[in-house]
Amino acid sequence: MKNNMNKKFYITAAIPYVNAKPHIGHALEFVQTDTIAKYHRLLGEDVLTLSGGDENALKNVQAAEAAGVPIQKFVDENTRRFYELTKLLNCDFTIWQKGSDQKHHFPSSQKLWQLCDKNGDIYKKKYEGLYCVGCEQFYSPDELDENGECYEHPGKKLDKVSEENYFFKLSKYQDELIKLIQSDKLKIVPQERKNEVLSFLKEPLQDISISRTKERAKNWGVPVPNDPNQKIYVWFDALNIYQSGIGFDWDEKEYKKWWPADVHIIGKGIIRFHAVYWPAFLLSAKLPLPKTLFVHGYFTVNGQKMSKTIGNVIDPVEIIKKYEADSLRYYLLAKFNPFTDGDFSEARLKEVYNADLANGLGNLVSRVAKLCETADIGFLKRPVGFYEEVEKSLKTYRFDNALKFIWTAIDKTNNLIDTKKPWGLRGERLKKVLIPLVENVRTIAYNLRPFLPETSKTIEKQFYRHKIKSGWPLFPRLR
């Protein structure tokens, strides 16, 4: 494998709102981000992963008020919960950038504002509109459902807001955005989401409000430069976390090393912010654009998006306590098409655990290790690498297809044991059968590194000894 250590790879997960504790949808995105990052590290690249806390939203202020907790304490506690979830999932995020960080994030976001302003793209005007606090976004009536509610937060009435705000000249960048997306200079995966954005861009773009009055923001958030009565709109500052976390306006060397992002991983509900608003802000500021947006689907419960607002939330921490992290990682990555919605089911997770992990992978490792221990044969260390099909699938974000291929290799190796019947062999004949079995297990373990890091590590520790010994079952069957 060639050395790619001089090649950088910068990948981000979306910056979650921290008005409540994380749900299983956040776990999905963290695991997807981490899997891609681990793969690129194995290629020898210099990798940085970033997420953090979207802390300056009005919904956070309202949630803190409802809880009777000071807003800073509230966002600190909830942001910590998200970060701890990444650790429980065996995800390695290099940077966890808080939106309420006044040392780096505030001045970085004000710098972005000033660059857009310098280009003549920010102006002030009075405005009246319908505002969804859940999305932190204004909507026109034709963008709402038959009940006059936003599609992301059904059952939640919009606020009618009238105030004087600063606006960004989004309309100025319409043609340039279309060209960038059509040409894949700003690549959107999958094609369906690219088409969705291009369809939105066929209609005339409206300029967008990028500030809130100090009163309506409850004096929370990043101050607008040179206007103490306004706070920067949360999406303007939250998107800038992708830059503020890596040095924008405070560590130019680091910023130039890592920016632009190679991949932003996001859910489909925030595609407009990332595919239209964010690149327009960057174009205005004359900064490089991210290279790729990978847009995943949602988990649904009874056909509805899993949402803190709706209240149909599955707690990933409780799932990890019951099944352990790699079991959940496997289920999230293997059993869902990443580009479409899917129903999360604990019953299905348990079924998959027993069938694929206990009976499949776990059984294979136990069988081969026991045969090696009984035979008392020494095994040389040989180089292993990724299956070509796994690499192809990872490059297109098809985690499910990659794991399907690995499990095909597991099934073939289990079938090979049944066919060769090594328990009835001795001496060189036994060695001749065991060596390819061991090499298969080692290759499978290596290919599992991005997906199931702890499991892979356990298998490799067991199988890279000169004398292989049996051990505890990797995945004891669940009843």
N, C-alpha and C positions, 0 to 999 in steps of 0.2 A: 504494500500500500504506500502510495507516495506521501511525502510529508507536506501537509498543507498548513503548517503552523503560522506562516506569514499571512494566510488568508483569514480575514475576519468574517464572523457571522453573527449578526445582531438580530435577535428575535424577541418579540414582546407578546405577552397576553394582554387582553383588554384590562383597563383599570377599573375594578369593580366599585360601584357605589357601596358605601359602608353604613347604610341606614339600618341594616340588620345583619345577622350572622350569615355566613355563606351557605348556599344550597348545592345540590349535586351537580347543577349546571356549571357552577364555578369549578368544581373538581374536574369535570370533563375538559374544560379549556386549559386548566393548569397542566393536566396530564398530557394533552396534545402538544402544548408548548414545550414541555420538558422532554418528551419523546423525540421531537425534531432536534432540540438542542443536544441531547445525548448522542444522537446519530452523527451530527456534525462534529462533535468533539471526538468521536471515534474515527472520523475521517482525518483527524489531525489539525482541524481548524481552531482558531482562537475564537471562542464563543462567549457571547454575553447575553443573558436573559434578563428581562425586566418586567415587573408589574408593580403594583402598589395600591394606594388608596385614593379613590376619587372622593375627596373629603369636603369639597366646597359647595356641594349641592344644597339647595333649599330643602330637599327631602331629608337630608341629614339633620338640618336644624330642627325641622318639625318632629322628627323621630326623637331627638335629644330632649326637646321640650316635653313631649308626651311621656318620656321616661323620667323626667325630672332630674336630668343629669346635665352638667355643663357641657356645652358642645365640644370643646377640645377633649375633655375626658371621654366623651362618648365616641368620637371618631378614633381616638387613640386605641380604645379598647376593641372596637370592631375591626379596625385595620389589623390589629395584632392577631385577631381570630383568623383572618384570611391568610396571613403569613404563616401562622401555625398549621393551617390546613395544608399548605404547600409542603411543609416539612413532614407531616403525617403521610402524605402521598409519595414521599421520597422524590420530590421535585427539587431541583437545585436552581433557585433564582439568584442571579448575581447581585441584582439591585432591586430594592423594594422602596420605591419613592412615594413619600406621602404628599398629598396635595396641600396640606396645611403647613408644610415646611417653609418657614419664612426666610431661612438662610439662603437656600438655593432655588427653590421652586418659585417663590413669589417674584424675585427680581428677574428670573429667567422668563417667566410668563409676561412680565411687564416689558421685557426686551422684545419679545415677539410682537406684542402690541405696537411698540414704538416703530418697529421696522415696517409693519403694515401701514401705520399712520404716515410714516415718512414717504411711502409710495402713493399717498393720497387716497387710500382705500377705506378710511374710517371717517364717518360723519355723524352728526347728532340730529335726531328728529323725534317728534312726538309720535306715539304709536299706541294702537289699541288692538288687542287680539286675544285668542283663546290659548291658554297655556296649560300644558299637562305637566304637573309637578313630577309625576312618575318618570317621564322621559326627559324632563327639564328642556322642553321644546315648545315653541309656538306652532299651532296648526291652523290651516285655513279650513273652513267648513267642509270643503269637498274632499279633504283628507281624512275625515272622520267616518265612523260607521253610522248605521241608520238611527242609533240612539244619540248621535252627537258626541260619541266617546272615541278615544283613540284605540286603535286595534291592539296595541301592546298592553293596555290597562283597561280592559272592559269592566264596566261597573263603577268607574271612577270619573266623576264629572270634572270638566275642565274649568279653570279659573278664567274669568274675564278680566283682563289686565289692561290698564291704560296708564302710560307713563312716558317720560322722555328718556330715550336710551341712545347709546352709540350704535351705529349700524356699520356693517362690513359690506363692501361692494362685491358681493358674490356673483352678481350678474355679469360683471366684467370678465370673469374667468370661464364662462360657459363653454365657448368654442375650444379653448385650450384644454379644458378638462376632457371634453369629448375626444379630441385627438390623442391625448395621453392614454386614455382607457382603451380606445379602439386599437391603438398600436401596441398595446401591452407594455408600454413604458411604465405605466402604473398597472400592473397585472392584477386582475381580480379572479380568484379561484373559488368556486367552480364557474363555468361558463354561464350558468343560469343566473348567478348573482351579477356577473358582468353585464348581462343583457338587461337585468333589472335596473341597474344604475344608468345605463345608456338610455333606457326607456324614460326614466325620470328626467334625464338631461335633454330630452326632446322638447319638453315644455319650458317656457321662459323661466330662468332662475330669478327668484326674488332675493333682494338684499336681506341679510339677517341681522337681528339684534344681537350684539355681542357684549352688552352690559346690563346690569340690573341696578335699580336705585338702592342706595345704602339701606333705606327703610325696608324695602321688600326683601332684600337679601339678609335682613336682620343683622346687618353690620358684620357679616361673615363672608370671607373669601378674599381674593386678591384685589387690592385697590387698583382702580384705573389710574394710569399715570397722569398726574396734574389735574385730577378731578376727585377730591375726597368724598364727593356725594354719590359716586358710582363704584360698583364692584364689577370685575370682569366676569362675563358669562361663564358658567361652570364648564361648558364643553370647550370653550376657547382655552381655558387653563388646564383642563384635564387631559386634553389631547397633547398639550405641551409637556406633560410628564414624560412622554417618550423621549423628549430632548433634555428636559431639566435634570433627569436622572443620570444622564451621561455627560453632563458638563456644559450644556449650552449656556453661555454668558458667565460661566464661572470656572471652567477648565477647558480652554480651547483645544489643547492637545488631545485630551480624551474625547471630546466631542468630534473632532475631525477624524479621529481613529475609527469611531463606531458609526457615526451617522453617514449615510441614511440607513434606516432599518432595512434589513433584508426581508423580513416577514412581520407583519402585524396579524396576530390571530384574534378574530372577533366573532361575536354572535351576529346572526342575520339582522337582529333588531336595531343595531347601531351602524349599519352599513352606510347610511347617508352621511353621518358625521365623519366617517373615515374615508369614504370614497369621493365625497364632494367638498365638505367644509374644510377638512384637514389639508388636503392638497392645495385648496385655494388659499388658505392662510399662508402656506409655505411658498407658494408661487408669489404671493404679494410681498412676502418678506425676503424673496430671492434666495431661498434655502432649498437644498436638494429634497426630492420627494422619496418616500419609502418605495421599495421595489415591488413588493407583493402584498396583497390582502388575501388571507385565507379565511373564508367565511363559513363557519359551521352552523348546523341546525340547532334546534332546541330539544330539550327533553319535554315531553308532554305528559299530562295526567288527565285522562278522560278527554283527550283532544285539545286541552288548553296548555299554553306555555307554563312551565313551572316558574312561579313568581312569588317573591316576598309579598307583593301587593295583594295578589289573589289569595295567598295563604296555603297553597298546596305544595308545601316544601318538604323535600327529603333531606335530612341532615347527613352529610357525607362522613362526619366524625363518628356518628353512631354506626354507620355501615362499616367503616374501617375497624372499629373496635370488635365487631362481630366476625368479619371476614378477612381482615388484614389488607394492607395497602395494595400489594401486587395482585390480589384477587380482584379488587375493585378496578385497578388499572387495566387488567386484562378484559374485564367485562365492558368497560367504557370504550376501549380501543378496538376490541375484536368483534363486538356484536352490534355495532351501529355504523351505518354509512355516515361518515362525518359531514356530508353535505346536505343531509335531510333530517327531518325531525324523527324522534323515536321515543317510545314509551319506556320509561325506567320502571323495572319491576324487581323487587327483592326476591320474589319467588323464582324468577327467571335467573337472577344472579346465582342463587343457590344451585339451581339445576346446572348451569354452566360450570360452576365450581366443581361439582362432582364429576361431570362428564369430561370436561376438557383438562382441568387442572389435576384432580385426584386420579381419575382413571387413565388419562392421557399422559401428560408430562410427568406427573409424580410417579406413576406406575412404571414408566420407561426408566427413569433415573434409578428407582429402587431395584428393578430387575437387573439392569446392566451392572450396577455397583455390586450387587450380591454375587453375580456370576464372576466378576473380576476378583472379589475377595476370596471366593472359594477356590478359584483357579490359581491364586497366588502368582500372578504374572506381572512383570514390570512393563510399564508403558512409556514410550518416549513422548516428549512434547513436540507437536507438529503445528505449524502455522495454520490458522483458520481465518476466514473472512466472511463477509456478508454474501448471502445468496443473491444472485442477480435480480431475482423477482422481488426480493425484499427491498433492495435499493430502489428499484423502479417505483415500487408502491410508495415508499417514503418520500420520494421526490415529487409525487403528486398528492401527498397527504392522505393516501388511502391506507390508513393504519389497519383497517379491517382486512384488506387483501393481503397485506404483509403477514399478518398473524395467521391468516388462512393457509398461506403457503408453509409457514413454519410448522403448523399443526399437521399439514400433509406429510412433512418430513418426520414428525413424531410418530404418526400412524404407520408410515412405511417402515420405520426402525422397529417399532413394536411387532409389526407383521414379519419382519426379517428374523426376529428372535423365534417367533412361532414356527417359521419355515425351517430354519437351520437347527433348531433344538440343541443349543450348545450345552445344556445340562447333561447330555449323553455323550459328550466328546471329551477327549483328553489330549494333553501334550500339544504338539504343533498344530494339529487340526483345530483344537479349541482356540489356540492363540490366533490362528488365521481368521476365525469368526469374530473373536472379541475385539481385535484391533479396529476394524471398520465400525463396529458398534460404538466403541469409545469415541472414535473420531466424529461419528454422527452426533453423539451427545454433546461433545465439546463445541461443535459447529452450531448446534441448536442453542446452546447456552450463550454463545457469542452473539448470535442473531437476536436473542432475547434481551440483550443489554439495554437498548433504548426503551423497551416496553416494560419489562419486569426486572428492574435493576437489582433488587435484593435477591430474588430467586436465581437470577443469572450468577450473581456473586457466590451464592451457596453452592450451586452446581459446579462452578469452575474451581472453587476451593477443594471440593471433593474429588474432581476428576483430573486435576492437574498434578496430583501426586504420582510418584513413580509406581507406588503400590496403592491401588484404589480400594477403599473400604466402604462398606455399606453404612448408612446413617439413618437418622430419623426421617420419617415420611415428609416430603415437602408440603403436601396438601392432604392432611388426614380427611377421610370422607366425612361429610356432614350428614346427620340423620334428620 
